[in-house]
Amino acid sequence: MFELSWAHPIFFYCLPLALLPWIFQNTTKKIAWQGFIPKDSLSGVLFVLSKLAASVAMICLILTLADPYVPEQIVERTRQGAEFVILLDRSRSMDDQFARPPRNTLQRYTGVKHSKREVSRDYLTEFVKRRPDDRFGYVFFSTKATEILKLTYNKDAVLATINAGGLGRGISQTDIFKALSLAVNMYKDEPYRGSRNILLISDGGQILSTEQKQYLQDVFKKMRLNLYWIYLRSMRGMTLDPSDNDNLLWIDMPERKLHKAFKTLGVPYQAFEAGSLDEFAQAIDEIHKQQSQPLIVEERVPKQHHHDLFLWLALLSLFPLMLSRVITVWGVKRAAHKH
Amino acid sequence: MRLSYQKRILLTAIIMVTALVLVMAALWFPLVKRDVKIMDAIFVIDITDSMNVKDVELDGKKVSRLEWSKEFARRTLLEMPCGAHAGLAIFSEARSLILMNPVEVCSSYHDLTQMLEQFNPYMAWARSSEVSKAVYTAIRQAKKIDPKPTIVMFTDGHESPPINPTLFPKFAGTPGEIHGILVGVGGDELLPIPKTNDKGVIEGVWGVNEVMHEDVYASMRADKDVNPNKPRTEHLSSQKKSHLATLANRVGFAFVSSPKDPLDLVDTIRDESNTREQTIDYDLYAWFSGAALLLILLVFLPYRWFVRIDD
C-alpha cells in the first residue's frame, strides 16, 4: 500500500555524507591536559546524540531532495453508472444538412444550417457530460469499423475524440452491422463490471439479413447488452415509428426497417430522434434512472508527494541540534567573560 | 584563514539557526506562481501503403515506417512537458482525419498511446496517398480547433498518384498561419511497397503496372516535352526528402528528416509552436532543503585537511 518511489534517486549517492559528523569535528577545542575535563557521562551521551541528530537531519534532507512520492494509483470503487461504447457514423451522408425541409416545400433561409455530424457532436458531448461516472469507448465506422478509443474513464480523452468527430468530412458509406459486431467484441475482452450499453449514432438505416439479426439477437442477450440509437433524421418530419401523416416516401426507408429489426431483437432498446437538445437531455436522464446499477469503476488517485514527512523529521532533529549550539555559544561567552 | 574557537562556535550556531529556518521555509513557504511554456500539437500519422516498407531502424531492429512513426510519436508524447496538449490524426487517401483533439499529455497519456496503438493500414479508407492535399486538410481542420495546434506529420512523402512538378496542388491558406513540422520517415533506397487488401492484410507488393507513373496532367498528353521518357519507379518508395522540403516551404512548415531523438523533436515543436504561457504553482521546497543541507555540510566538512586549525 505505502510504496514510495523516488523521482531523483541519484541523490542517494549523497547519503554517505551523513557520516561526516562521526568523522570530523570542527568545534573541538584543544586543551593542554585531559585531566582538566571533568568526567561527565551525560555529556558523553549528549555528544553521541548530537552527532546522531546531525546525521538524521542530513539523511532526511537528502531524501527530501530525492523527492519521494506514491505513484498514481488506480482504486476500484463501486458507483452507480454504466459502460457505453459509442458507435459514430463517419460516412459521407453525415456531412449533409440535418433535418432538411422536404423537397416540395419552399426554400427559406432559416439561419445556420448544421450538418448531421455537427449535431451528433453536440448530442454526444451532452451525453458524456451528463454521465460523469460512466466509462466510454469509441468506435468510428463507415464501411469499416475501427475501435479508436478503448473503454476509458478519462473524460478529457472521450470529449476530445467526440469533438474531433465533428471536424472535417465523411469518408465512405455505412455498415452498421460491422460496427455493432465490433462493439460486441470490445465487451468480450472485458470483465463484466455493470450495465453494458451500445450507443449508435447514425443517420442511415440498413437492412439486416436474417443471419445478422440472429447473431445480434444471440450475442446481445448472452452478453446482456443494451442498445441505444441516436437517430439523425435527414428530412424534417421524418420519424422512425410510422405515424398518421406519413409521407409516402418514408414508408420503406431503411431507417424504419432497422428500427423495426432492433425492436424485435428482444434486448433493451431505445431510439432517440434528435430534435431539441433539451428533450435529448431529458431522455438521457431517463436512461440514468434505468441504468442505476452498481458499476465497478476505476478511480485514479494522482501522484502524491511525501517529502513533507522527511522535512518534519529533519526539523525535529535540527531543533535540539540548533539549541545545543546556541547554548554552547552562550556558555563559551560566559566562560570567556569570567577570565 | 584561521578562525578562533569562539568564532567557530558562533558560526556553527548561526549556520544551525539558518538551516532550521530554511527547513521551516521548505515546509511552510507558500507556493509561488511560475509561467511555463506549453504547446498544442496534433500528430498526424501516414497510414498509406508505402508506410509498410520496412526500411527504418528502431532500437537496432528493422521495422516498418508506420511502426517507427507510432513508436517515435509515443516517445515524443512521453517527452512533452505536462500541461502540453496533443491530439492524434491519421492520413490516408488525400485527407488527414483528426481522431482526437488535443488533450493534456500527462493525464491522458494512457488513452493517447492506446489510440496510437490502433493505427494500422486497415483504417485506410482508400488506397491512394496524396501527401500535399493531406497536409492542406490538416491545416484546414487545425484552424477550427482552439487554441490552434501545431501539426506534426509523420510521412515518407510518397505521392500516389504522382504530381506534376510544376502543377502543384493549390494551397488555399496562408503559409505560416498554422505552424507545423513534416517528419520524414524512411530510407533513401527505392523499395517495393507492400500491398494491403481491404482487411489491412499485406498481400504481396504493388506491381509496376498497378500504379500510375505519370501525374494526371502529363498522362493525358502525348507530346514528348511534357511527357519525357523516364524510368517507371512509382511502384517503389523511399523517403522523398526534396518533395517534403518543398511542401514544407509552401505551407510554412519546418521539415525534419528521420529525427534520432524524441527530445529534439519536442524542441522543434516548441520552437515552431505558438507556445502558450501556463501558470503553475511551484513549490520551492527543494531549493530550501538543498540550501539547508549545504549549510549543515559546511559545519562538518574536513577543514583540517586543507588548513591548520589551532586551539
Contacts between the chains, C-beta under 8 A, distances in Angstrom:
chain1	res1	chain2	res2	distance
A	17	B	297	6.4
A	20	B	297	7.1
A	20	B	300	3.9
A	20	B	301	7.1
A	20	B	302	7.6
A	21	B	300	5.0
A	23	B	302	7.3
A	24	B	300	5.6
A	24	B	301	7.1
A	24	B	302	4.7
A	24	B	303	7.8
A	24	B	304	7.4
A	26	B	8	6.2
A	26	B	12	7.4
A	26	B	299	6.6
A	26	B	300	7.0
A	26	B	301	7.7
A	26	B	303	5.9
A	26	B	304	7.8
A	26	B	309	7.5
A	27	B	5	7.9
A	27	B	8	5.6
A	27	B	9	5.8
A	27	B	12	5.5
A	27	B	299	7.9
A	29	B	5	5.0
A	29	B	311	5.7
A	30	B	310	7.5
A	30	B	311	5.6
A	54	B	296	6.7
A	54	B	299	7.6
A	54	B	300	6.8
A	57	B	19	7.8
A	57	B	296	6.2
A	58	B	293	6.5
A	58	B	296	5.8
A	58	B	297	7.4
A	61	B	23	7.5
A	61	B	289	5.0
A	61	B	290	7.7
A	61	B	292	5.8
A	61	B	293	4.0
A	61	B	296	7.3
A	62	B	293	6.6
A	64	B	26	7.3
A	64	B	285	7.2
A	64	B	286	7.5
A	64	B	289	4.5
A	65	B	286	6.2
A	65	B	289	6.1
A	65	B	290	5.9
A	65	B	293	7.1
A	67	B	286	7.3
A	140	B	99	7.6
A	142	B	125	6.5
A	143	B	125	7.6
A	144	B	122	6.9
A	144	B	123	7.4
A	144	B	125	7.3
A	144	B	198	7.8
A	146	B	118	6.7
A	146	B	122	7.1
A	146	B	123	5.0
A	147	B	118	6.2
A	148	B	99	5.5
A	148	B	100	7.6
A	148	B	115	5.7
A	148	B	118	6.2
A	149	B	100	7.5
A	149	B	111	6.4
A	149	B	114	7.0
A	149	B	115	5.9
A	150	B	111	7.8
A	150	B	114	5.1
A	152	B	110	7.6
A	152	B	111	5.3
A	152	B	114	7.6
A	154	B	107	7.2
A	154	B	108	5.6
A	154	B	110	7.3
A	154	B	111	5.1
A	156	B	103	4.8
A	156	B	104	6.5
A	156	B	107	6.5
A	156	B	108	5.4
A	157	B	100	6.7
A	157	B	103	5.5
A	157	B	108	4.7
A	157	B	111	3.7
A	157	B	112	7.3
A	160	B	87	6.6
A	160	B	100	4.8
A	160	B	101	4.1
A	160	B	102	6.8
A	160	B	103	4.5
A	160	B	108	7.7
A	161	B	99	6.5
A	161	B	100	4.7
A	161	B	101	7.5
A	161	B	115	7.8
A	163	B	101	4.6
A	164	B	87	6.8
A	164	B	89	7.8
A	164	B	98	4.4
A	164	B	99	5.5
A	164	B	100	5.2
A	164	B	101	4.8
A	167	B	98	5.1
A	167	B	101	7.9
A	167	B	141	4.8
A	167	B	144	6.1
A	167	B	145	7.6
A	168	B	95	6.9
A	168	B	96	7.9
A	168	B	97	6.2
A	168	B	98	6.5
A	168	B	137	6.8
A	168	B	141	5.3
A	169	B	95	7.7
A	171	B	93	7.8
A	171	B	95	7.7
A	171	B	97	6.9
A	171	B	125	4.4
A	172	B	125	5.1
A	307	B	285	6.4
A	307	B	289	7.7
A	308	B	27	6.6
A	311	B	23	6.0
A	311	B	26	5.3
A	311	B	27	5.0
A	311	B	285	7.0
A	311	B	289	6.5
A	312	B	27	7.1
A	314	B	23	5.2
A	314	B	289	7.4
A	314	B	292	7.5
A	315	B	20	7.1
A	315	B	23	5.0
A	315	B	24	6.6
A	315	B	27	6.8
A	318	B	16	7.0
A	318	B	19	6.1
A	318	B	20	4.9
A	318	B	23	6.0
A	318	B	292	7.9
A	318	B	296	7.9
A	319	B	20	6.4
A	321	B	16	5.9
A	322	B	13	7.5
A	322	B	16	4.1
A	322	B	17	5.6
A	322	B	19	7.5
A	322	B	20	4.8
A	325	B	9	7.6
A	325	B	12	5.4
A	325	B	13	4.1
A	325	B	16	4.6
A	325	B	17	7.9
A	326	B	13	5.0
A	326	B	16	7.5
A	326	B	17	7.0
A	328	B	9	5.5
A	328	B	12	7.9
A	328	B	13	6.8
A	329	B	9	5.4
A	329	B	10	5.4
A	329	B	13	4.5
A	332	B	5	7.5
A	332	B	6	5.7
A	332	B	9	5.2
A	333	B	6	7.6
A	336	B	6	6.5
